[in-house]
Amino acid sequence: MCKLYLVDDDQDVLDSLGWMLDALDKPTESFLSATAFLDAIDLRQPAIAMLDIQMPQMDGIELLDNIKTAGSPMSIIMLTGHGTISMAVQCIQKGAIDFLEKPVDGDKLVILLEKAKQATLASFNEQSQRDNVSNLIATLTKREHEVMLKVLEGKLNKVIANELNIAQRTIELHRQRVMQKMHVSNIAELAFLLAKTPTE
C-alpha cells in the first residue's frame, strides 16, 4: 500500500485535489502545514507526497529538504500557483519527481502518480536490502569482518594468514563463518551482496 499525502496551507486546494484524486480511486491524507505533516508521518515508509511550495513557516522546498535529509524513500511532487523555471530546476535537483503548476491536469497527474509510486517502492526495497545487509555485517566479529574485506580484495587464504599473522586453517574457519553469517555460498555472491553496501 503506497499512501498519498497532500500538504498545502490552502484548504480549498486540499479539498479540490482530494476530490479529484478520490474520483481517480486514489484516497489521500491532507495537511495544512509542513510541521503537521512531519509530526504525523513515518518518513521511513514508501509514499507519495504532493507539496505546495509557498507555505508559511516551513515552505515546500524546506519540507522537501527535510524529507530527503531523513533518507526517506518517499516520492515528492511539488505544486505551485506561481512557478518559475529556476524554481522547478531547484526542486528537481533536490530530489522531487516533478513540478506541477496549479490547477493540476488530471490526466498528467495520473501518469505522474504511477511513476512516483514505482520510484518510492523501488527506493524502499533498495533501502530495505541495504538495511538487511548492514544487519548481517553487524553479526560478524571484528576478525571475521577483517577477513571478509581481504577476501573481497581477492587475496588467497595463505596471503591473508601472513598479513594477519594467524594460521591458514584459522582463516579458512573465519571464511566459512563469514559465508554462513552473510547467507552466501561463494565469494561472487558475497561481492554481489555487498556491491551497494559500505563494508567499512
N, C-alpha and C positions, 0 to 999 in steps of 0.2 A: 504493500500500500504506500503510495507516494502522495504525501499531503501537499496541499496548495494553499499558500498564505498570501494575503493582501495587506500591505502596510501603506496607509495614506491618511493624512490628517483631515481629509475632506470626507465626511460621512456619505455625501451624495455620490461621490466617486466609488466608494466602497460598495454602496448599495447597487449602483448600476453595473459595475463589474461583477459583483456577486451574482446578480440576476442573470447576466449573460452567461457566466460560467456554469451556473446551476442548470440553465437550459441546455448546455452542452454536456450535461451529466458530469460536471467537474466541481463538486462541492468545495467550498473554501472556508478558511478561518480568517477573520478580519481584525486588524489592529489599527488604532488611531495614532499610534506613535511608535518610534523605533524602540524606546525603552520598554514599552508594554510588550512588544514582540520579543525582545531579548529576555525579559523576565519570564515569559511563558513557554518558550520553545527550547527543545533539546537540539542544539546545533549539530550534534553527532549523527543525527538520523537523516536519511535521504528525504529530500523535499524540494519543492519549488517555491520561491518567494518573489512576488512582484512588488517592487519598492518604488514609491514616489520619491523623486529627487528632492523637491523643495518642501521640507517639513521643519517646523520649529525645533529648537534644542538640538537634536541629532538629525541631520538630513540623511537622505537616501545613500549618498556616497559614503558618508561616515559609517552608516549601518553596513553597507557592503564591505567596507574595510574591516569592521568588527567580525563579520561572518567569515571572511577569508583568513583573517589573522587567527581565528579559532581553529583553522584547519577543517572547516565544515565541508561535507560533500554536497551541500545544498546548491542547486542551480538558481541563479539570480537573473531576473528580468527587470530592467529599470524602466520607470514610467515618468513622463513629464508633460506638462502642458505647454512648456516653452523651451523646447530643446535646441541645442546648437551642435554643430558638427564636433567642435572641440570637447563638449560635454560628453557626447556619445563615445568618442575615441577614449576619453579618460575612463569611462565606465567599463568599456571592453578590455582596456589594458589592466584594469583592476580585477578582472575575472568575471564580469557579467556575461551572460549568454547572449543578450541582445538589449537593445534600447528602443523603446516604443514611445511614440507621441500619442497623447490623448486627443480625441476619443480613439480607443483601440479598435482596430479592424478585427472582427471576429474570426474570419477565415484565416488571416495571417496568424492570429493568436493560437488557433488550434494546432497548426503546423509547428509553431514555436514551442508550445507546451509539450508536444511529443518529443521534440528534440531535447528539451530541458529535462524531461523525465528520463530519457535514456542516459543523458550525461550524469545526472545525480546518482542513478542506480549503479552505473559503471564506476563512478568515483567512490561510492560507498563500498562496493565489492573490493576494489583495489585497496582501500584503506583497511578493510577487514582482513584481507590477506596479509598486509604488512603487519598488522597487529598480531595476527596468528604466528607469523614467522618470528617476530620480536619475542613473543611468549615462549616459543620453542628455544630460541637462543638463550633466554634467561634461565633455562633448566640446565645449561652446560656449566661445568665447573670452570674455574679460571684456566686450568691447564687444558681442558678439552677445547675451550674456545681458542686458546693459543695454537693448539694442534690443528684445529679446523682451518684457521686462517692460513697456516703454512701448507696444508693440503690443497687449499684453493689456489695457492700460488703455483701448484704443480710439482711440489717437492716430493721426493721419494721418502719412504719411512726412515731409511738409514741416514739420509741428509738431515731430516728433522731431528732424529735422535742425537746426532752430533751437535746440532745447533742448540738443542735444549739440554744437552749433557745428561740424557737418560737412556735407558736400554731400548733397543729397537722393538722388543716384544711389548714393552710398556706403551710405545707409540701405537703399535697395532691395536692394543686394547682400547686406548683412547679413541682411536679412529672408529672402532666398532661401536663404542658408546655414543660417539657423535652421530653416526648414521642412525642408530636406534632412536636417540632422542629427537633428531630432526625429521624422523619418519621418511627417510630416503634409503635407497638400496645401492646407490653408487655416487661417484663424485659429480657426474654430469647432472644428476637430479639435484644434488646439493647446490651446485653452481647456479642452476636454473631457479631454484627456490630463493636463493639469496640475491639474484640479479638486481632486484629493485629495492633491496633492504640493506641499510648500512650494517656492517658486521663488526664495526669498531665503535 
